[in-house]
Amino acid sequence: MNNSLRLATVLLFALTATGCSSMMRSAMVSERVSPYGMEETIKTITANAVNKGWNVGPPRKLDQTIRKHGGPVVLPVTLLELCEPHHAGNLLANDADRWVSVFMPCTIGVYEKSDGKTYVTNVKADNMGSMMGGNVGKVMGGPVAAQQEEILSFLK
């Protein structure tokens, strides 16, 4: 395990053990209210990503999958899987960086809460990149983070 990853792991356990899990969550994941409903939010994210040269897979409607397989009825939750082929190729071309595939593709969650609002959540690529270091840190903390924020710039 490299030093950056070791430090991130120690930090995660330390923050969790001291009851700082919400602090850790806010450092790693962004949750923002969308000015639109579910469908318009999904369309906006998709259009923005495609305009930046990213590929967007078909929306995965988790609430429907859960219900289909006998789980409880939950409010709408859709996952959008985004991939920019040059960034992904840069990361996956090197054997030492292929472990980062667990974070690929970049996933954005769009969901409703009981307050009736639509929310968007994503991993903060800049913070994740800074913890990972090396080539992964350069790619995630640089162009991935910058383009991610451009794609989601319509959010509050």
C-alpha positions as CSV (number, residue, x, y, z in Angstrom):
1,M,0.0,0.0,0.0
2,N,1.5,3.4,-1.0
3,N,1.9,6.1,1.6
4,S,-1.0,8.3,0.3
5,L,-3.4,5.4,0.4
6,R,-2.1,4.3,3.8
7,L,-2.6,7.8,5.2
8,A,-6.2,8.0,3.7
9,T,-7.0,4.6,5.3
10,V,-5.7,5.8,8.7
11,L,-7.6,9.1,8.4
12,L,-10.8,7.3,7.5
13,F,-10.6,5.0,10.6
14,A,-9.5,7.8,12.9
15,L,-12.4,10.1,11.8
16,T,-14.9,7.2,12.0
17,A,-13.7,6.1,15.5
18,T,-14.0,9.7,16.8
19,G,-17.5,10.1,15.5
20,C,-16.6,12.4,12.6
21,S,-18.2,10.3,10.0
22,S,-20.3,13.3,8.7
23,M,-17.1,15.3,8.4
24,M,-15.5,12.5,6.4
25,R,-18.5,12.2,4.2
26,S,-18.5,15.9,3.4
27,A,-14.8,15.7,2.5
28,M,-15.4,12.8,0.1
29,V,-18.9,13.3,-1.2
30,S,-20.9,16.3,-2.4
31,E,-24.6,16.4,-2.0
32,R,-26.5,19.3,-3.6
33,V,-30.0,20.3,-4.3
34,S,-31.0,20.4,-7.9
35,P,-33.1,23.3,-9.2
36,Y,-34.9,20.7,-11.4
37,G,-36.9,17.6,-10.9
38,M,-35.5,14.1,-11.4
39,E,-35.9,13.8,-15.2
40,E,-34.7,17.3,-16.0
41,T,-31.7,16.9,-13.6
42,I,-30.7,13.6,-15.4
43,K,-31.1,15.2,-18.8
44,T,-29.0,18.2,-17.8
45,I,-26.2,16.1,-16.3
46,T,-26.2,13.9,-19.4
47,A,-26.2,16.8,-21.9
48,N,-23.4,18.6,-20.0
49,A,-21.3,15.5,-19.8
50,V,-21.7,14.6,-23.5
51,N,-20.8,18.2,-24.4
52,K,-17.6,17.8,-22.5
53,G,-16.7,14.6,-24.4
54,W,-17.8,12.2,-21.7
55,N,-19.8,9.0,-22.4
56,V,-22.9,8.4,-20.3
57,G,-24.3,4.9,-19.8
58,P,-28.0,4.3,-19.5
59,P,-29.5,5.5,-16.3
60,R,-29.7,2.8,-13.6
61,K,-33.0,3.3,-11.6
62,L,-32.1,1.7,-8.3
63,D,-35.5,2.1,-6.8
64,Q,-37.1,0.0,-9.6
65,T,-34.4,-2.6,-9.3
66,I,-34.9,-2.9,-5.6
67,R,-38.7,-3.2,-6.0
68,K,-38.3,-5.8,-8.9
69,H,-36.2,-8.1,-6.7
70,G,-38.6,-8.0,-3.8
71,G,-37.1,-5.1,-1.8
72,P,-39.1,-2.3,-0.2
73,V,-40.5,0.7,-2.1
74,V,-38.0,3.5,-1.9
75,L,-38.1,7.0,-3.3
76,P,-36.6,7.4,-6.8
77,V,-32.8,6.9,-7.0
78,T,-31.0,6.9,-10.4
79,L,-27.3,6.4,-11.0
80,L,-25.5,7.9,-14.0
81,E,-22.2,6.4,-15.0
82,L,-19.9,8.8,-16.7
83,C,-16.6,8.0,-18.4
84,E,-14.1,10.2,-20.3
85,P,-12.1,7.8,-22.4
86,H,-8.8,9.7,-22.3
87,H,-8.8,10.1,-18.6
88,A,-9.9,6.4,-18.1
89,G,-7.3,5.3,-20.6
90,N,-4.5,7.3,-18.9
91,L,-5.4,5.5,-15.6
92,L,-5.9,2.0,-16.9
93,A,-2.8,1.9,-19.2
94,N,-0.4,1.6,-16.2
95,D,-0.4,-1.6,-14.2
96,A,0.4,0.4,-11.0
97,D,-2.8,2.4,-11.4
98,R,-5.3,-0.2,-12.5
99,W,-6.6,-0.6,-8.9
100,V,-8.4,2.7,-9.4
101,S,-10.9,0.8,-11.7
102,V,-13.0,0.3,-8.5
103,F,-13.8,4.0,-8.8
104,M,-14.7,3.8,-12.5
105,P,-16.8,4.9,-14.1
106,C,-17.5,8.2,-12.3
107,T,-21.0,7.7,-10.8
108,I,-23.4,10.5,-10.1
109,G,-26.5,9.8,-7.9
110,V,-29.7,11.6,-8.5
111,Y,-32.5,11.0,-6.0
112,E,-35.5,12.5,-4.2
113,K,-35.8,12.9,-0.5
114,S,-39.0,13.0,1.6
115,D,-38.9,16.8,1.4
116,G,-39.8,16.5,-2.3
117,K,-36.6,18.0,-3.6
118,T,-34.2,16.4,-6.1
119,Y,-30.6,15.9,-4.9
120,V,-27.3,15.1,-6.8
121,T,-24.4,13.4,-5.1
122,N,-20.9,12.7,-6.4
123,V,-17.5,11.7,-5.2
124,K,-15.3,14.8,-4.8
125,A,-12.6,13.8,-7.4
126,D,-10.2,16.5,-6.3
127,N,-10.2,15.3,-2.6
128,M,-10.0,11.7,-3.6
129,G,-7.2,12.5,-6.0
130,S,-5.1,14.3,-3.4
131,M,-5.4,11.3,-1.1
132,M,-4.3,8.9,-3.8
133,G,-1.3,10.8,-5.2
134,G,0.8,9.8,-8.2
135,N,-0.8,9.6,-11.6
136,V,-4.2,8.8,-10.2
137,G,-4.0,12.0,-8.1
138,K,-3.0,14.0,-11.1
139,V,-5.8,12.7,-13.3
140,M,-8.6,12.7,-10.7
141,G,-7.5,15.8,-8.9
142,G,-6.9,17.7,-12.2
143,P,-9.0,17.3,-15.3
144,V,-11.6,14.9,-13.8
145,A,-12.4,17.2,-10.9
146,A,-12.5,20.3,-13.1
147,Q,-14.8,18.7,-15.7
148,Q,-16.9,17.1,-13.0
149,E,-17.6,20.6,-11.6
150,E,-18.4,22.0,-15.0
151,I,-20.8,19.2,-15.7
152,L,-22.5,19.9,-12.3
153,S,-22.2,23.7,-12.4
154,F,-26.0,24.2,-12.6
155,L,-26.3,23.0,-9.0
156,K,-26.5,25.2,-5.9
